[in-house]
């Protein structure tokens, strides 16, 4: 059965803007390059660079305006979690360059807005929510997920959204060959966070380990989300 979009989560930088939106679309594509040469009977196209775009629309409010204007989502991670945003669910994310922020409507109607962001040096990554919790005060590990190995030509992507911050937060992505993580190895290390915001990290190395998890060290209280994908 198809899923109904009811409790979707959209994290933009250090903000959860889900409650301001009523529609969101993630688009992944590839540039079509004309490779037609003499002797061809029809146009021949070759795949060029990947493209990513997220379009969203919703209802304007002053607090949201402070995030989006003037084009506030630059080099920030933007993540769409179509179901509820819980750990283990599918998510799609990208490093954003905000390209459009349109506001305006008709008299007597709720004030609408439209938002568009494009991927900057990243495709639209199909990933998994590794961790999503509020009021985190203790260090620990997230659930282990068997995402698979990172083979030749593949890339590991990881996004961190810090939605509330008081103190110091360090997050890493670990890998191992077994679910219990008998010999964990650190793969990605996010920069220390002491304020709301986001990071998107990329690792192009090959890894034969197929189990992955988020590890975090907390001093204070944080709300944060970790999303990881291999493509």
Secondary structure per residue as TSV (DSSP state, phi and psi in degrees):
chain	resnum	aa	ss	phi	psi
A	1	X	-	360.0	142.5
A	2	X	-	-70.1	157.3
A	3	X	-	-92.3	147.2
A	4	X	-	-96.4	131.5
A	5	X	-	-77.5	105.3
A	6	X	S	-131.8	-44.6
A	7	X	S	-120.8	33.1
A	8	X	-	-60.7	149.2
A	9	X	E	-114.6	136.5
A	10	X	E	-129.6	113.4
A	11	X	E	-105.5	126.5
A	12	X	E	-123.2	107.5
A	13	X	T	62.7	-123.5
A	14	X	T	-99.2	24.7
A	15	X	E	-129.4	142.6
A	16	X	E	-95.8	106.2
A	17	X	-	-102.7	15.7
A	18	X	G	-56.6	-42.7
A	19	X	G	-70.7	-7.7
A	20	X	G	-98.5	-8.1
A	21	X	E	-109.9	151.1
A	22	X	E	-126.4	1.3
A	23	X	E	-157.9	146.8
A	24	X	E	-153.5	141.3
A	25	X	E	-137.3	127.6
A	26	X	E	-104.8	129.1
A	27	X	E	-124.3	125.8
A	28	X	E	-115.9	139.0
A	29	X	E	-154.3	-172.7
A	30	X	E	-145.5	139.8
A	31	X	E	-66.3	137.6
A	32	X	E	-97.5	116.9
A	33	X	E	-107.9	131.0
A	34	X	E	-75.1	115.3
A	35	X	-	-112.6	24.5
A	36	X	-	-66.6	132.8
A	37	X	-	-129.2	171.3
A	38	X	T	-56.7	138.3
A	39	X	T	98.0	-15.4
A	40	X	-	-75.7	143.2
A	41	X	S	-91.7	-14.0
A	42	X	S	-150.9	167.6
A	43	X	-	-59.0	137.3
A	44	X	-	-118.8	120.6
A	45	X	E	-108.7	143.2
A	46	X	E	-116.2	146.4
A	47	X	E	-73.3	129.5
A	48	X	E	-100.0	-138.4
A	49	X	E	-75.2	147.7
A	50	X	E	-72.2	151.1
A	51	X	E	-128.1	153.5
A	52	X	E	-143.4	140.5
A	53	X	E	-149.8	138.5
A	54	X	E	-123.0	125.2
A	55	X	E	-113.4	134.5
A	56	X	E	-141.3	154.5
A	57	X	E	-145.2	153.0
A	58	X	E	-175.7	-148.2
A	59	X	E	-119.5	126.8
A	60	X	-	-72.0	145.1
A	61	X	-	-149.6	161.5
A	62	X	H	-62.1	-41.1
A	63	X	H	-63.0	-37.0
A	64	X	H	-67.7	-38.1
A	65	X	H	-59.5	-35.0
A	66	X	H	-65.2	-25.2
A	67	X	H	-82.7	-41.6
A	68	X	H	-94.8	-18.5
A	69	X	T	-116.7	134.0
A	70	X	T	-91.2	108.0
A	71	X	T	50.6	60.2
A	72	X	-	-74.3	-19.6
A	73	X	-	-91.1	78.4
A	74	X	E	-119.7	124.6
A	75	X	E	60.0	32.1
A	76	X	E	-111.5	150.2
A	77	X	E	-78.5	138.4
A	78	X	E	-124.7	127.7
A	79	X	E	-127.0	135.7
A	80	X	E	-109.9	122.8
A	81	X	E	-114.9	100.7
A	82	X	S	-62.8	-28.5
A	83	X	S	-90.6	-88.2
A	84	X	-	-130.2	-9.8
A	85	X	-	85.0	7.9
A	86	X	-	-72.5	154.4
A	87	X	T	-57.3	136.6
A	88	X	T	96.7	-13.1
A	89	X	S	-84.5	161.1
A	90	X	E	-69.4	145.9
A	91	X	E	-149.2	158.4
A	92	X	E	-129.3	130.9
A	93	X	E	-144.1	162.3
A	94	X	E	-157.8	154.6
A	95	X	E	-82.7	126.1
A	96	X	E	-99.5	144.3
A	97	X	E	-122.3	111.5
A	98	X	E	-71.7	126.2
A	99	X	E	-112.7	-19.9
A	100	X	E	-148.6	139.5
A	101	X	E	-146.2	93.6
A	102	X	E	-106.0	131.6
A	103	X	E	-129.0	153.8
A	104	X	-	136.4	151.2
A	105	X	-	-166.0	-164.1
A	106	X	-	-99.7	154.9
A	107	X	T	-58.4	136.4
A	108	X	T	85.2	-5.6
A	109	X	S	-103.3	159.1
A	110	X	-	-64.2	135.1
A	111	X	-	-68.4	113.4
A	112	X	E	-94.3	164.8
A	113	X	E	-147.0	160.3
A	114	X	E	-130.5	142.3
A	115	X	E	-131.3	140.3
A	116	X	E	-136.4	132.0
A	117	X	E	-129.8	147.7
A	118	X	E	-116.0	152.3
A	119	X	E	-69.8	136.7
A	120	X	S	-113.4	106.9
A	121	X	S	64.3	12.7
A	122	X	S	-140.7	146.7
A	123	X	-	-78.8	-179.7
A	124	X	-	-79.2	109.6
A	125	X	E	-87.4	128.3
A	126	X	E	-88.6	111.3
A	127	X	E	-133.4	-164.8
A	128	X	E	-131.8	138.0
A	129	X	E	-71.0	114.2
A	130	X	E	-86.5	-33.2
A	131	X	E	-156.2	139.0
A	132	X	E	-155.4	105.6
A	133	X	E	-149.4	155.0
A	134	X	E	-116.3	153.5
A	135	X	E	63.4	35.4
A	136	X	E	-76.0	122.7
A	137	X	-	-121.7	-8.0
A	138	X	S	-122.7	145.3
A	139	X	-	-69.8	156.7
A	140	X	E	174.1	-163.3
A	141	X	E	-125.9	150.0
A	142	X	-	-85.0	-179.8
A	143	X	-	-65.3	144.5
A	144	X	-	-83.2	136.3
A	145	X	B	-127.0	136.5
A	146	X	-	-90.5	80.8
A	147	X	-	-76.6	-24.4
A	148	X	-	109.3	176.6
A	149	X	-	-80.2	166.5
A	150	X	B	-106.2	103.0
A	151	X	-	-87.0	174.2
A	152	X	T	-56.3	130.5
A	153	X	T	88.3	-7.6
A	154	X	-	-97.4	164.0
A	155	X	-	-135.7	141.7
A	156	X	E	-96.3	126.9
A	157	X	E	-119.4	143.5
A	158	X	E	-144.3	134.8
A	159	X	E	-120.8	142.0
A	160	X	E	-125.2	125.3
A	161	X	E	-114.2	118.1
A	162	X	E	-102.4	111.1
A	163	X	E	-97.0	-21.6
A	164	X	E	-151.1	134.9
A	165	X	E	-140.5	132.5
A	166	X	E	-150.4	98.7
A	167	X	E	120.7	-135.7
A	168	X	E	-136.5	135.2
A	169	X	E	-132.8	128.2
A	170	X	E	-121.9	128.2
A	171	X	E	-126.2	135.7
A	172	X	E	-129.3	161.4
A	173	X	E	-109.7	124.5
A	174	X	E	-110.5	155.9
A	175	X	E	-131.5	156.3
A	176	X	E	-161.4	172.7
A	177	X	S	-95.7	-2.2
A	178	X	S	-142.2	153.1
A	179	X	T	-60.4	-34.6
A	180	X	T	-77.0	-5.0
A	181	X	-	53.9	61.1
A	182	X	T	-69.0	-27.3
A	183	X	T	-139.0	69.7
A	184	X	-	-66.2	142.0
A	185	X	E	-123.9	131.8
A	186	X	E	-76.7	129.6
A	187	X	E	-109.9	-46.7
A	188	X	E	-126.6	135.5
A	189	X	E	-122.2	114.4
A	190	X	-	-75.0	152.9
A	191	X	-	-65.6	147.9
A	192	X	-	-56.1	138.8
A	193	X	B	-117.3	131.2
A	194	X	S	-130.6	6.9
A	195	X	S	-148.1	165.9
A	196	X	S	-64.4	152.6
A	197	X	E	155.7	-168.8
A	198	X	E	-147.1	161.5
A	199	X	E	-142.3	149.7
A	200	X	E	-131.3	120.7
A	201	X	E	-112.2	149.7
A	202	X	E	-130.3	137.2
A	203	X	E	-135.6	119.7
A	204	X	-	-98.0	8.2
A	205	X	-	-71.7	157.9
A	206	X	-	-90.8	140.0
A	207	X	B	-137.7	131.7
A	208	X	-	-87.5	-13.7
A	209	X	-	-68.9	146.5
A	210	X	-	-121.6	-0.9
A	211	X	E	-106.5	139.2
A	212	X	E	-138.8	150.6
A	213	X	E	-158.4	163.4
A	214	X	E	-95.2	138.4
A	215	X	E	-123.0	139.6
A	216	X	E	-142.8	147.0
A	217	X	E	-119.5	120.8
A	218	X	E	-118.3	134.1
A	219	X	E	-129.6	98.9
A	220	X	E	124.4	-144.8
A	221	X	E	-136.7	130.2
A	222	X	E	-139.5	148.3
A	223	X	E	-110.9	124.5
A	224	X	E	-153.9	160.7
A	225	X	E	-131.2	137.7
A	226	X	E	-124.1	130.6
A	227	X	E	-128.8	137.4
A	228	X	E	-134.3	143.1
A	229	X	E	-150.1	151.6
A	230	X	E	-121.9	122.3
A	231	X	-	-140.0	360.0
